[in-house]
Amino acid sequence: LETLGFATRLEEPGHWFEPEEVTWIETQEEHEKYKRAAQHNLILQYFRYDSCVFVSKNIKMLMTGERFVPELRGEIAYEHLHRYHIALEYVQNKRVLDIACGAGYGAAFLASRAVHIVGVDVSKETIEFARRRYGYVKNLEFQEGSCEAIPCETGSVDVVVSFETIEHIENHEAFLQEIGRVLSNNGILILSSPNKQTYTDEANHRNPYHKRELYKSDLHALV
């Protein structure tokens, strides 16, 4: 269901309530019907014929081309999901920051192993979407903030994940300084960015959402 855009969670009840504890009675007629069933030990039949259905709300995000959303398929989906699978082995029991987290799918994925994870994005609309869709993940939070002013305390995270972000901003140096500030002394940065040589030059392609692309040597020197 989650792959189709539904906010989905698995609940394992610690206490199994008796029928009398969970009955929802709206009318006097229904109350009388319930009492008769209870008196004759027909509670199960009562519930069988008067069941409630809980419907999960379909939560999807508009596809603009600027950011990846979980509903996309094909090569672009493989590339985005592959990066988070690589990061998964580094976040076990760590405090994690996913900067420019977008729709929040990656942060939610890493939360399966991280002790705590913060997803930060400059878009208020995107953060609100991520909170609605992944609000059930207890060790995950989303905050609005920019790459040049990350809303995290100094030295408060062990791993920073930054996928396909740096090419969308002008001031790369300020971004990396902020990452250095929020990382702990033994922290790890996992960063990806398209190689301008193959992504733009050789493919004769221009991405209107990219402000400052880097060649591989430039990114290596910068980091």
Secondary structure in CASP SS format (residue, H / E / C, confidence):
PFRMAT SS
TARGET T0000
AUTHOR 0000-0000-0000
METHOD secondary structure of the structure
MODEL  1
L C 1.00
E H 1.00
T H 1.00
L H 1.00
G C 1.00
F E 1.00
A C 1.00
T C 1.00
R C 1.00
L C 1.00
E C 1.00
E C 1.00
P C 1.00
G C 1.00
H C 1.00
W C 1.00
F C 1.00
E C 1.00
P H 1.00
E H 1.00
E H 1.00
V H 1.00
T C 1.00
W C 1.00
I C 1.00
E C 1.00
T C 1.00
Q H 1.00
E H 1.00
E H 1.00
H H 1.00
E H 1.00
K H 1.00
Y H 1.00
K H 1.00
R H 1.00
A H 1.00
A H 1.00
Q H 1.00
H C 1.00
N C 1.00
L C 1.00
I H 1.00
L H 1.00
Q H 1.00
Y H 1.00
F H 1.00
R H 1.00
Y H 1.00
D C 1.00
S C 1.00
C C 1.00
V C 1.00
F C 1.00
V C 1.00
S C 1.00
K C 1.00
N E 1.00
I C 1.00
K C 1.00
M C 1.00
L C 1.00
M C 1.00
T C 1.00
G C 1.00
E C 1.00
R C 1.00
F C 1.00
V C 1.00
P C 1.00
E C 1.00
L C 1.00
R C 1.00
G C 1.00
E H 1.00
I H 1.00
A H 1.00
Y H 1.00
E H 1.00
H H 1.00
L H 1.00
H H 1.00
R H 1.00
Y H 1.00
H H 1.00
I H 1.00
A H 1.00
L H 1.00
E C 1.00
Y C 1.00
V C 1.00
Q C 1.00
N C 1.00
K C 1.00
R E 1.00
V E 1.00
L E 1.00
D E 1.00
I E 1.00
A C 1.00
C C 1.00
G C 1.00
A C 1.00
G C 1.00
Y H 1.00
G H 1.00
A H 1.00
A H 1.00
F H 1.00
L H 1.00
A C 1.00
S C 1.00
R C 1.00
A C 1.00
V C 1.00
H E 1.00
I E 1.00
V E 1.00
G E 1.00
V E 1.00
D E 1.00
V C 1.00
S C 1.00
K H 1.00
E H 1.00
T H 1.00
I H 1.00
E H 1.00
F H 1.00
A H 1.00
R H 1.00
R H 1.00
R H 1.00
Y H 1.00
G C 1.00
Y C 1.00
V C 1.00
K C 1.00
N C 1.00
L E 1.00
E E 1.00
F E 1.00
Q E 1.00
E E 1.00
G C 1.00
S E 1.00
C C 1.00
E C 1.00
A E 1.00
I C 1.00
P C 1.00
C C 1.00
E C 1.00
T C 1.00
G C 1.00
S C 1.00
V E 1.00
D E 1.00
V E 1.00
V E 1.00
V E 1.00
S E 1.00
F E 1.00
E C 1.00
T C 1.00
I H 1.00
E H 1.00
H H 1.00
I C 1.00
E C 1.00
N C 1.00
H H 1.00
E H 1.00
A H 1.00
F H 1.00
L H 1.00
Q H 1.00
E H 1.00
I H 1.00
G H 1.00
R H 1.00
V H 1.00
L E 1.00
S E 1.00
N E 1.00
N E 1.00
G E 1.00
I E 1.00
L E 1.00
I E 1.00
L E 1.00
S E 1.00
S C 1.00
P C 1.00
N E 1.00
K H 1.00
Q H 1.00
T H 1.00
Y H 1.00
T H 1.00
D H 1.00
E C 1.00
A C 1.00
N C 1.00
H C 1.00
R C 1.00
N C 1.00
P C 1.00
Y C 1.00
H C 1.00
K C 1.00
R C 1.00
E C 1.00
L E 1.00
Y C 1.00
K H 1.00
S H 1.00
D H 1.00
L H 1.00
H H 1.00
A H 1.00
L H 1.00
V C 1.00
END
